Amino acid sequence: MIASVVLCLVVGVSDGDTLKARCGDPGAYEQVTIRLAEIDAPEKGQAFGQRSKLSLAALCFAQWATIEKLSTDLKASRDRYGRTVARVQCRGRDASSEQVRQGMAWFFPRYGKDASIRALEEDAKASRAGLWADPGPVAPWEWRSVR
């Protein structure tokens, strides 16, 4: 289990809101799966799913990242798939904010609390960035509900 704030090496990107990081000391690494807080990215089979993944990879893959869990409570810091929910900083930028700013993810209203990310989504919509160029983008939580 990672501490509340830790520096880790990003070793994989699963999709536009999930990455794998290697944390800990040499010889005692722990690989953790991190779900970016506040956002939801298109699924792999969904429009913009692959572009969203590539966007997160361009920002974070093979980079040292600061990972800050949302809670020190183990249960509260994990989602239903066992991923650690956290804010992630790569290259000095908040990955959740960057994904939304580029139109590669939605602010996740069910779990999001950061009004600045909601504002970034409105800006991305207005400029038709990324997935907002699609005339009828479908939020991932809606897409999953019909699958």
Buried (B, 14 or more C-beta within 10 A) or exposed (E): EBEEEBEBBBEBBBBBBBBBBEBBEEEEBEEBBBBBBBBBBBBEEBBBBBBBBBBBBBBBBEBEBBBBBBEEEEEEBBEEEEBBBBBBBBEEEBBBBBBBBBBBBBBBEEBBEBEEBBBBBEEBBEEEBBBBEEEEBBBBEEBEEEE
